[in-house]
Amino acid sequence: MNSSVILKGGSAHEVYSQLKALILGFEIYPGSRVTESELAERFGVSRTPVREALQRLQLEGYLTVRPKQGCFIREIDIEEIDEHYQVRIALEMCALEVACTHMPDKAIRELARKWDPARQPKTRVDVEAMAELDESFHIALAEGGGNLVLADYLARINHAIHIIRRLDFTDNQRVDLTYKEHYAICQHLLKRDIVSAQQALTQHIRRSQLAAKTITLEQLSRARSKSRRVARSV
């Protein structure tokens, strides 16, 4: 989104959507301080919808409020995200083992059907929608084994890394590969081959992590350079 867009009386939801897009696109640099008055002027709205949008984004973890300092866009800590991925893989391996034992063939076939590369939509879905689809696959494996506590923990981890994980789906080739890898994992499960399934899933997550991490660092570098250019021109 162009940062100069004015909503002219937009609702809190519209402000939320536009501001979230700016954050996810690193157009507002991580760690930056934002104020209600500045955002209200930027979007051409009153402070009330801005305040509601900021509260929602705070609940979702995209910004933090520091007493007597203001609102700050969430920092991107690559090392911390790597640690979240370590936990994610451990949870996914456990979920896969439970699914391999308890998930019915019918449920696995239905999941495989959704991710069959031959049935992949010809029209690309947007990045956010694809990220949600991908997360639903992994949650379905956890839920398929019947351990809802495990599925809940996995959902929390997914939320913590969503800001960079979604970037994996800005590349069409990565989207194609996701369908193939998800489908292959389902085939291993149907054979009740836990070793092959876990190996395939680990490789899948590691490839996704590397792709998302690389894109994140590139975007942060571009955003930092842009911020410096703007600062010099002021």
C-alpha atoms as an extended CHARMM CRD file, in Angstrom:
* protein
*
       234  EXT
         1         1  MET       CA              0.0000000000        0.0000000000        0.0000000000  PROA      1               0.0000000000
         2         2  ASN       CA              1.1400000000        3.5290000000       -0.7010000000  PROA      2               0.0000000000
         3         3  SER       CA              1.8180000000        5.1900000000        2.6380000000  PROA      3               0.0000000000
         4         4  SER       CA              0.1030000000        8.3800000000        1.4640000000  PROA      4               0.0000000000
         5         5  VAL       CA             -3.3210000000        6.7300000000        1.0560000000  PROA      5               0.0000000000
         6         6  ILE       CA             -6.0710000000        8.6090000000        2.8800000000  PROA      6               0.0000000000
         7         7  LEU       CA             -9.1500000000        6.7480000000        4.0600000000  PROA      7               0.0000000000
         8         8  LYS       CA            -11.2990000000        9.8660000000        4.6090000000  PROA      8               0.0000000000
         9         9  GLY       CA            -13.5200000000        8.8060000000        7.4780000000  PROA      9               0.0000000000
        10        10  GLY       CA            -12.6510000000        5.1290000000        7.3050000000  PROA      10              0.0000000000
        11        11  SER       CA            -13.8040000000        2.6820000000        9.9430000000  PROA      11              0.0000000000
        12        12  ALA       CA            -11.5930000000        1.1260000000       12.6030000000  PROA      12              0.0000000000
        13        13  HSD       CA            -11.4950000000       -2.0640000000       10.5260000000  PROA      13              0.0000000000
        14        14  GLU       CA            -10.2840000000       -0.1700000000        7.4540000000  PROA      14              0.0000000000
        15        15  VAL       CA             -7.5980000000        1.5850000000        9.4800000000  PROA      15              0.0000000000
        16        16  TYR       CA             -6.6170000000       -1.7660000000       11.0120000000  PROA      16              0.0000000000
        17        17  SER       CA             -6.3360000000       -3.4470000000        7.5980000000  PROA      17              0.0000000000
        18        18  GLN       CA             -4.2670000000       -0.6500000000        6.0660000000  PROA      18              0.0000000000
        19        19  LEU       CA             -1.9970000000       -0.2730000000        9.0770000000  PROA      19              0.0000000000
        20        20  LYS       CA             -1.4520000000       -4.0320000000        9.3150000000  PROA      20              0.0000000000
        21        21  ALA       CA             -0.4980000000       -4.0720000000        5.6230000000  PROA      21              0.0000000000
        22        22  LEU       CA              2.0790000000       -1.3560000000        6.2820000000  PROA      22              0.0000000000
        23        23  ILE       CA              3.5200000000       -3.3330000000        9.1860000000  PROA      23              0.0000000000
        24        24  LEU       CA              3.6400000000       -6.6450000000        7.3130000000  PROA      24              0.0000000000
        25        25  GLY       CA              5.2150000000       -4.9420000000        4.3060000000  PROA      25              0.0000000000
        26        26  PHE       CA              7.8420000000       -3.3190000000        6.5610000000  PROA      26              0.0000000000
        27        27  GLU       CA              6.7700000000        0.1000000000        5.2680000000  PROA      27              0.0000000000
        28        28  ILE       CA              6.6850000000        1.0770000000        8.9250000000  PROA      28              0.0000000000
        29        29  TYR       CA             10.0230000000       -0.1750000000       10.1580000000  PROA      29              0.0000000000
        30        30  PRO       CA             10.0300000000       -2.6630000000       13.0810000000  PROA      30              0.0000000000
        31        31  GLY       CA             10.7250000000       -0.8630000000       16.3380000000  PROA      31              0.0000000000
        32        32  SER       CA              9.3290000000        2.4380000000       15.0690000000  PROA      32              0.0000000000
        33        33  ARG       CA              7.1770000000        4.5260000000       17.4030000000  PROA      33              0.0000000000
        34        34  VAL       CA              3.6920000000        5.4140000000       16.1640000000  PROA      34              0.0000000000
        35        35  THR       CA              1.1490000000        7.7890000000       17.6600000000  PROA      35              0.0000000000
        36        36  GLU       CA             -2.6030000000        8.1040000000       17.3340000000  PROA      36              0.0000000000
        37        37  SER       CA             -2.3650000000       11.6860000000       16.1230000000  PROA      37              0.0000000000
        38        38  GLU       CA              0.2410000000       10.9300000000       13.4370000000  PROA      38              0.0000000000
        39        39  LEU       CA             -1.7100000000        7.9340000000       12.1380000000  PROA      39              0.0000000000
        40        40  ALA       CA             -4.9920000000        9.8500000000       12.2120000000  PROA      40              0.0000000000
        41        41  GLU       CA             -3.4160000000       12.5370000000       10.0550000000  PROA      41              0.0000000000
        42        42  ARG       CA             -1.8040000000        9.9660000000        7.7760000000  PROA      42              0.0000000000
        43        43  PHE       CA             -5.0910000000        8.1610000000        7.1120000000  PROA      43              0.0000000000
        44        44  GLY       CA             -7.3320000000       11.2220000000        7.2200000000  PROA      44              0.0000000000
        45        45  VAL       CA             -9.5030000000        9.9150000000       10.0520000000  PROA      45              0.0000000000
        46        46  SER       CA            -10.2600000000       10.7810000000       13.6580000000  PROA      46              0.0000000000
        47        47  ARG       CA             -8.2230000000        9.2900000000       16.4870000000  PROA      47              0.0000000000
        48        48  THR       CA            -11.0390000000        6.9490000000       17.5880000000  PROA      48              0.0000000000
        49        49  PRO       CA            -10.7400000000        4.3800000000       14.7360000000  PROA      49              0.0000000000
        50        50  VAL       CA             -6.9550000000        4.6270000000       15.0000000000  PROA      50              0.0000000000
        51        51  ARG       CA             -7.1000000000        3.8510000000       18.7130000000  PROA      51              0.0000000000
        52        52  GLU       CA             -9.3350000000        0.8360000000       18.1070000000  PROA      52              0.0000000000
        53        53  ALA       CA             -7.0560000000       -0.4090000000       15.3140000000  PROA      53              0.0000000000
        54        54  LEU       CA             -3.9740000000       -0.0660000000       17.5380000000  PROA      54              0.0000000000
        55        55  GLN       CA             -5.6820000000       -1.9780000000       20.3450000000  PROA      55              0.0000000000
        56        56  ARG       CA             -6.5120000000       -4.8120000000       17.9630000000  PROA      56              0.0000000000
        57        57  LEU       CA             -2.9740000000       -4.9260000000       16.5650000000  PROA      57              0.0000000000
        58        58  GLN       CA             -1.5940000000       -4.9410000000       20.0970000000  PROA      58              0.0000000000
        59        59  LEU       CA             -3.7370000000       -7.9780000000       20.9640000000  PROA      59              0.0000000000
        60        60  GLU       CA             -2.4570000000       -9.7270000000       17.8290000000  PROA      60              0.0000000000
        61        61  GLY       CA              1.1520000000       -9.0210000000       18.8020000000  PROA      61              0.0000000000
        62        62  TYR       CA              2.0660000000       -6.6340000000       15.9940000000  PROA      62              0.0000000000
        63        63  LEU       CA              2.9030000000       -3.7680000000       18.3330000000  PROA      63              0.0000000000
        64        64  THR       CA              3.5820000000       -3.1150000000       21.9880000000  PROA      64              0.0000000000
        65        65  VAL       CA              2.5860000000       -0.2790000000       24.2950000000  PROA      65              0.0000000000
        66        66  ARG       CA              5.2930000000        1.0220000000       26.6040000000  PROA      66              0.0000000000
        67        67  PRO       CA              4.1560000000        3.0890000000       29.5850000000  PROA      67              0.0000000000
        68        68  LYS       CA              4.8480000000        6.8300000000       29.1160000000  PROA      68              0.0000000000
        69        69  GLN       CA              6.5560000000        6.0940000000       25.7710000000  PROA      69              0.0000000000
        70        70  GLY       CA              3.8150000000        5.1100000000       23.3280000000  PROA      70              0.0000000000
        71        71  CYS       CA              3.1480000000        2.4090000000       20.7420000000  PROA      71              0.0000000000
        72        72  PHE       CA              6.0170000000        0.6390000000       19.0250000000  PROA      72              0.0000000000
        73        73  ILE       CA              5.9150000000       -1.7130000000       16.0450000000  PROA      73              0.0000000000
        74        74  ARG       CA              7.0640000000       -5.1830000000       17.0250000000  PROA      74              0.0000000000
        75        75  GLU       CA             10.7780000000       -5.7910000000       16.5230000000  PROA      75              0.0000000000
        76        76  ILE       CA             11.8460000000       -8.6790000000       14.2830000000  PROA      76              0.0000000000
        77        77  ASP       CA             14.2450000000      -10.8350000000       16.3060000000  PROA      77              0.0000000000
        78        78  ILE       CA             15.5950000000      -13.4510000000       13.8890000000  PROA      78              0.0000000000
        79        79  GLU       CA             17.2520000000      -15.4880000000       16.6490000000  PROA      79              0.0000000000
        80        80  GLU       CA             14.0210000000      -15.6010000000       18.6370000000  PROA      80              0.0000000000
        81        81  ILE       CA             12.0800000000      -16.6690000000       15.5560000000  PROA      81              0.0000000000
        82        82  ASP       CA             14.6340000000      -19.4400000000       14.9340000000  PROA      82              0.0000000000
        83        83  GLU       CA             13.9670000000      -20.6400000000       18.4800000000  PROA      83              0.0000000000
        84        84  HSD       CA             10.2320000000      -20.6420000000       17.7960000000  PROA      84              0.0000000000
        85        85  TYR       CA             10.8910000000      -22.7750000000       14.7240000000  PROA      85              0.0000000000
        86        86  GLN       CA             12.8420000000      -25.2630000000       16.8600000000  PROA      86              0.0000000000
        87        87  VAL       CA              9.8450000000      -25.5950000000       19.1580000000  PROA      87              0.0000000000
        88        88  ARG       CA              7.5180000000      -25.7990000000       16.1690000000  PROA      88              0.0000000000
        89        89  ILE       CA              9.4200000000      -28.7320000000       14.6710000000  PROA      89              0.0000000000
        90        90  ALA       CA              9.3400000000      -30.5770000000       18.0100000000  PROA      90              0.0000000000
        91        91  LEU       CA              5.5810000000      -30.0750000000       18.2650000000  PROA      91              0.0000000000
        92        92  GLU       CA              5.0320000000      -31.0480000000       14.6160000000  PROA      92              0.0000000000
        93        93  MET       CA              7.0230000000      -34.2720000000       15.0480000000  PROA      93              0.0000000000
        94        94  CYS       CA              4.9020000000      -35.1880000000       18.0490000000  PROA      94              0.0000000000
        95        95  ALA       CA              1.6730000000      -34.2900000000       16.2140000000  PROA      95              0.0000000000
        96        96  LEU       CA              2.7230000000      -36.3660000000       13.2190000000  PROA      96              0.0000000000
        97        97  GLU       CA              3.4870000000      -39.4020000000       15.3620000000  PROA      97              0.0000000000
        98        98  VAL       CA              0.0730000000      -39.1940000000       17.0250000000  PROA      98              0.0000000000
        99        99  ALA       CA             -1.6220000000      -38.6860000000       13.6510000000  PROA      99              0.0000000000
       100       100  CYS       CA              0.2110000000      -41.6600000000       12.1790000000  PROA      100             0.0000000000
       101       101  THR       CA             -1.2340000000      -43.8210000000       14.9470000000  PROA      101             0.0000000000
       102       102  HSD       CA             -4.7340000000      -42.4110000000       15.3610000000  PROA      102             0.0000000000
       103       103  MET       CA             -5.7720000000      -40.3520000000       12.3180000000  PROA      103             0.0000000000
       104       104  PRO       CA             -8.2640000000      -42.3510000000       10.1940000000  PROA      104             0.0000000000
       105       105  ASP       CA             -7.3920000000      -43.1420000000        6.5810000000  PROA      105             0.0000000000
       106       106  LYS       CA            -10.4960000000      -41.2680000000        5.4260000000  PROA      106             0.0000000000
       107       107  ALA       CA             -9.3690000000      -38.0490000000        7.1190000000  PROA      107             0.0000000000
       108       108  ILE       CA             -5.8670000000      -38.3840000000        5.6730000000  PROA      108             0.0000000000
       109       109  ARG       CA             -7.2570000000      -38.9660000000        2.1740000000  PROA      109             0.0000000000
       110       110  GLU       CA             -9.4710000000      -35.8880000000        2.4860000000  PROA      110             0.0000000000
       111       111  LEU       CA             -6.4700000000      -33.8200000000        3.5550000000  PROA      111             0.0000000000
       112       112  ALA       CA             -4.3820000000      -35.2280000000        0.7140000000  PROA      112             0.0000000000
       113       113  ARG       CA             -7.1440000000      -34.3780000000       -1.7400000000  PROA      113             0.0000000000
       114       114  LYS       CA             -7.0900000000      -30.7330000000       -0.6460000000  PROA      114             0.0000000000
       115       115  TRP       CA             -3.3530000000      -30.5840000000       -1.2950000000  PROA      115             0.0000000000
       116       116  ASP       CA             -3.1510000000      -32.6850000000       -4.4390000000  PROA      116             0.0000000000
       117       117  PRO       CA             -0.9710000000      -30.6320000000       -6.8480000000  PROA      117             0.0000000000
       118       118  ALA       CA             -3.2700000000      -31.7300000000       -9.6720000000  PROA      118             0.0000000000
       119       119  ARG       CA             -6.1470000000      -29.9330000000       -7.9410000000  PROA      119             0.0000000000
       120       120  GLN       CA             -4.1600000000      -26.8160000000       -7.1150000000  PROA      120             0.0000000000
       121       121  PRO       CA             -6.1160000000      -23.6390000000       -8.0550000000  PROA      121             0.0000000000
       122       122  LYS       CA             -4.9110000000      -22.0250000000      -11.2620000000  PROA      122             0.0000000000
       123       123  THR       CA             -5.6490000000      -18.6100000000       -9.8370000000  PROA      123             0.0000000000
       124       124  ARG       CA             -3.2430000000      -17.6870000000       -7.0790000000  PROA      124             0.0000000000
       125       125  VAL       CA             -4.7000000000      -16.8600000000       -3.6870000000  PROA      125             0.0000000000
       126       126  ASP       CA             -3.2070000000      -13.9000000000       -1.8650000000  PROA      126             0.0000000000
       127       127  VAL       CA             -0.3250000000      -14.2860000000        0.5610000000  PROA      127             0.0000000000
       128       128  GLU       CA             -2.4220000000      -14.0670000000        3.7220000000  PROA      128             0.0000000000
       129       129  ALA       CA             -4.9620000000      -16.6060000000        2.4640000000  PROA      129             0.0000000000
       130       130  MET       CA             -2.1880000000      -19.0220000000        1.4550000000  PROA      130             0.0000000000
       131       131  ALA       CA             -0.5090000000      -18.6440000000        4.8490000000  PROA      131             0.0000000000
       132       132  GLU       CA             -3.7950000000      -19.5220000000        6.5420000000  PROA      132             0.0000000000
       133       133  LEU       CA             -4.2500000000      -22.5400000000        4.2800000000  PROA      133             0.0000000000
       134       134  ASP       CA             -0.7550000000      -23.7470000000        5.1030000000  PROA      134             0.0000000000
       135       135  GLU       CA             -1.3110000000      -23.3330000000        8.8350000000  PROA      135             0.0000000000
       136       136  SER       CA             -4.6260000000      -25.1900000000        8.5730000000  PROA      136             0.0000000000
       137       137  PHE       CA             -2.8040000000      -28.2100000000        7.1140000000  PROA      137             0.0000000000
       138       138  HSD       CA             -0.4510000000      -28.4660000000       10.0780000000  PROA      138             0.0000000000
       139       139  ILE       CA             -3.2290000000      -27.8880000000       12.6070000000  PROA      139             0.0000000000
       140       140  ALA       CA             -5.3200000000      -30.5610000000       10.8480000000  PROA      140             0.0000000000
       141       141  LEU       CA             -2.5550000000      -33.1100000000       11.4270000000  PROA      141             0.0000000000
       142       142  ALA       CA             -2.4610000000      -32.2700000000       15.1340000000  PROA      142             0.0000000000
       143       143  GLU       CA             -6.2330000000      -32.3220000000       15.4730000000  PROA      143             0.0000000000
       144       144  GLY       CA             -6.4390000000      -35.4910000000       13.3820000000  PROA      144             0.0000000000
       145       145  GLY       CA             -4.5180000000      -37.3640000000       16.0380000000  PROA      145             0.0000000000
       146       146  GLY       CA             -7.0470000000      -36.2520000000       18.6230000000  PROA      146             0.0000000000
       147       147  ASN       CA             -4.7060000000      -34.1790000000       20.8050000000  PROA      147             0.0000000000
       148       148  LEU       CA             -6.3570000000      -30.7480000000       20.9070000000  PROA      148             0.0000000000
       149       149  VAL       CA             -3.8930000000      -29.4250000000       23.4890000000  PROA      149             0.0000000000
       150       150  LEU       CA             -1.0780000000      -30.1420000000       21.0650000000  PROA      150             0.0000000000
       151       151  ALA       CA             -3.0070000000      -28.3830000000       18.2900000000  PROA      151             0.0000000000
       152       152  ASP       CA             -3.4670000000      -25.3480000000       20.5420000000  PROA      152             0.0000000000
       153       153  TYR       CA              0.2510000000      -25.1040000000       21.3180000000  PROA      153             0.0000000000
       154       154  LEU       CA              1.0470000000      -25.4010000000       17.6290000000  PROA      154             0.0000000000
       155       155  ALA       CA             -1.4170000000      -22.6070000000       16.8240000000  PROA      155             0.0000000000
       156       156  ARG       CA              0.3580000000      -20.3640000000       19.3410000000  PROA      156             0.0000000000
       157       157  ILE       CA              3.7310000000      -21.0280000000       17.7510000000  PROA      157             0.0000000000
       158       158  ASN       CA              2.2940000000      -20.3340000000       14.3090000000  PROA      158             0.0000000000
       159       159  HSD       CA              0.9870000000      -16.9960000000       15.5660000000  PROA      159             0.0000000000
       160       160  ALA       CA              4.4180000000      -16.0570000000       16.9230000000  PROA      160             0.0000000000
       161       161  ILE       CA              6.1560000000      -16.6190000000       13.5680000000  PROA      161             0.0000000000
       162       162  HSD       CA              3.3210000000      -15.5580000000       11.2670000000  PROA      162             0.0000000000
       163       163  ILE       CA              4.8580000000      -12.1730000000       10.4610000000  PROA      163             0.0000000000
       164       164  ILE       CA              7.7320000000      -13.8400000000        8.5870000000  PROA      164             0.0000000000
       165       165  ARG       CA              6.1920000000      -17.2380000000        7.7860000000  PROA      165             0.0000000000
       166       166  ARG       CA              3.6630000000      -15.6180000000        5.4580000000  PROA      166             0.0000000000
       167       167  LEU       CA              6.5260000000      -14.3030000000        3.2910000000  PROA      167             0.0000000000
       168       168  ASP       CA              7.2250000000      -17.8440000000        2.1420000000  PROA      168             0.0000000000
       169       169  PHE       CA              4.1250000000      -17.5450000000       -0.0340000000  PROA      169             0.0000000000
       170       170  THR       CA              5.1750000000      -14.4390000000       -1.9400000000  PROA      170             0.0000000000
       171       171  ASP       CA              7.0410000000      -16.8070000000       -4.2760000000  PROA      171             0.0000000000
       172       172  ASN       CA              4.8510000000      -18.8430000000       -6.6440000000  PROA      172             0.0000000000
       173       173  GLN       CA              7.4090000000      -21.6420000000       -6.8050000000  PROA      173             0.0000000000
       174       174  ARG       CA              7.2480000000      -21.9600000000       -3.0300000000  PROA      174             0.0000000000
       175       175  VAL       CA              3.4530000000      -22.2030000000       -3.2360000000  PROA      175             0.0000000000
       176       176  ASP       CA              3.7540000000      -24.9940000000       -5.8080000000  PROA      176             0.0000000000
       177       177  LEU       CA              6.2730000000      -26.8200000000       -3.6430000000  PROA      177             0.0000000000
       178       178  THR       CA              4.0330000000      -26.5060000000       -0.5920000000  PROA      178             0.0000000000
       179       179  TYR       CA              1.2700000000      -28.4120000000       -2.3730000000  PROA      179             0.0000000000
       180       180  LYS       CA              3.6980000000      -31.1410000000       -3.4230000000  PROA      180             0.0000000000
       181       181  GLU       CA              5.2580000000      -31.4900000000        0.0100000000  PROA      181             0.0000000000
       182       182  HSD       CA              1.9530000000      -31.5260000000        1.8870000000  PROA      182             0.0000000000
       183       183  TYR       CA              0.6120000000      -34.1540000000       -0.4950000000  PROA      183             0.0000000000
       184       184  ALA       CA              3.7510000000      -36.2970000000       -0.0790000000  PROA      184             0.0000000000
       185       185  ILE       CA              3.4620000000      -36.1410000000        3.7200000000  PROA      185             0.0000000000
       186       186  CYS       CA             -0.1150000000      -37.4060000000        3.4780000000  PROA      186             0.0000000000
       187       187  GLN       CA              1.0060000000      -40.3270000000        1.3220000000  PROA      187             0.0000000000
       188       188  HSD       CA              3.5590000000      -41.3370000000        3.9450000000  PROA      188             0.0000000000
       189       189  LEU       CA              0.8600000000      -41.1580000000        6.6030000000  PROA      189             0.0000000000
       190       190  LEU       CA             -1.4520000000      -43.3910000000        4.5820000000  PROA      190             0.0000000000
       191       191  LYS       CA              1.3350000000      -45.9770000000        4.5420000000  PROA      191             0.0000000000
       192       192  ARG       CA              1.7960000000      -45.3850000000        8.2860000000  PROA      192             0.0000000000
       193       193  ASP       CA              5.4580000000      -44.6750000000        7.5490000000  PROA      193             0.0000000000
       194       194  ILE       CA              6.2520000000      -42.3310000000       10.4300000000  PROA      194             0.0000000000
       195       195  VAL       CA              9.9970000000      -42.1060000000        9.6840000000  PROA      195             0.0000000000
       196       196  SER       CA              9.4820000000      -40.9410000000        6.0930000000  PROA      196             0.0000000000
       197       197  ALA       CA              6.6390000000      -38.6270000000        7.1350000000  PROA      197             0.0000000000
       198       198  GLN       CA              8.7370000000      -36.9370000000        9.8020000000  PROA      198             0.0000000000
       199       199  GLN       CA             11.7210000000      -36.5820000000        7.4850000000  PROA      199             0.0000000000
       200       200  ALA       CA              9.5330000000      -35.0250000000        4.7940000000  PROA      200             0.0000000000
       201       201  LEU       CA              7.8510000000      -32.6640000000        7.2460000000  PROA      201             0.0000000000
       202       202  THR       CA             11.1500000000      -31.5530000000        8.7990000000  PROA      202             0.0000000000
       203       203  GLN       CA             12.5930000000      -30.7610000000        5.3610000000  PROA      203             0.0000000000
       204       204  HSD       CA              9.3960000000      -28.9430000000        4.4450000000  PROA      204             0.0000000000
       205       205  ILE       CA              9.5180000000      -26.7230000000        7.5430000000  PROA      205             0.0000000000
       206       206  ARG       CA             13.2510000000      -26.0380000000        7.2200000000  PROA      206             0.0000000000
       207       207  ARG       CA             12.8940000000      -24.9990000000        3.5690000000  PROA      207             0.0000000000
       208       208  SER       CA              9.9920000000      -22.7370000000        4.4600000000  PROA      208             0.0000000000
       209       209  GLN       CA             11.9370000000      -21.2280000000        7.3580000000  PROA      209             0.0000000000
       210       210  LEU       CA             14.9820000000      -20.4990000000        5.1890000000  PROA      210             0.0000000000
       211       211  ALA       CA             12.9150000000      -18.9340000000        2.4050000000  PROA      211             0.0000000000
       212       212  ALA       CA             10.9290000000      -16.7390000000        4.8060000000  PROA      212             0.0000000000
       213       213  LYS       CA             14.0600000000      -15.7280000000        6.7330000000  PROA      213             0.0000000000
       214       214  THR       CA             15.9040000000      -14.7540000000        3.5340000000  PROA      214             0.0000000000
       215       215  ILE       CA             13.0030000000      -12.6310000000        2.2890000000  PROA      215             0.0000000000
       216       216  THR       CA             12.6010000000      -11.0160000000        5.7190000000  PROA      216             0.0000000000
       217       217  LEU       CA             16.2480000000       -9.9550000000        5.8540000000  PROA      217             0.0000000000
       218       218  GLU       CA             16.0540000000       -8.5960000000        2.3060000000  PROA      218             0.0000000000
       219       219  GLN       CA             12.9130000000       -6.5970000000        3.0480000000  PROA      219             0.0000000000
       220       220  LEU       CA             14.3240000000       -5.2720000000        6.3020000000  PROA      220             0.0000000000
       221       221  SER       CA             17.4620000000       -4.1590000000        4.4820000000  PROA      221             0.0000000000
       222       222  ARG       CA             15.4280000000       -2.3370000000        1.8250000000  PROA      222             0.0000000000
       223       223  ALA       CA             13.1830000000       -0.7520000000        4.4560000000  PROA      223             0.0000000000
       224       224  ARG       CA             16.2140000000        0.3850000000        6.4810000000  PROA      224             0.0000000000
       225       225  SER       CA             17.8140000000        1.9340000000        3.3890000000  PROA      225             0.0000000000
       226       226  LYS       CA             14.5710000000        3.6910000000        2.4880000000  PROA      226             0.0000000000
       227       227  SER       CA             14.2190000000        5.0270000000        6.0210000000  PROA      227             0.0000000000
       228       228  ARG       CA             17.7450000000        6.4390000000        5.9030000000  PROA      228             0.0000000000
       229       229  ARG       CA             17.1240000000        8.1090000000        2.5390000000  PROA      229             0.0000000000
       230       230  VAL       CA             13.9660000000        9.7260000000        3.8590000000  PROA      230             0.0000000000
       231       231  ALA       CA             15.7630000000       10.8880000000        7.0050000000  PROA      231             0.0000000000
       232       232  ARG       CA             18.5510000000       12.4820000000        4.9420000000  PROA      232             0.0000000000
       233       233  SER       CA             16.0700000000       14.2820000000        2.7170000000  PROA      233             0.0000000000
       234       234  VAL       CA             14.2330000000       15.8820000000        5.6400000000  PROA      234             0.0000000000
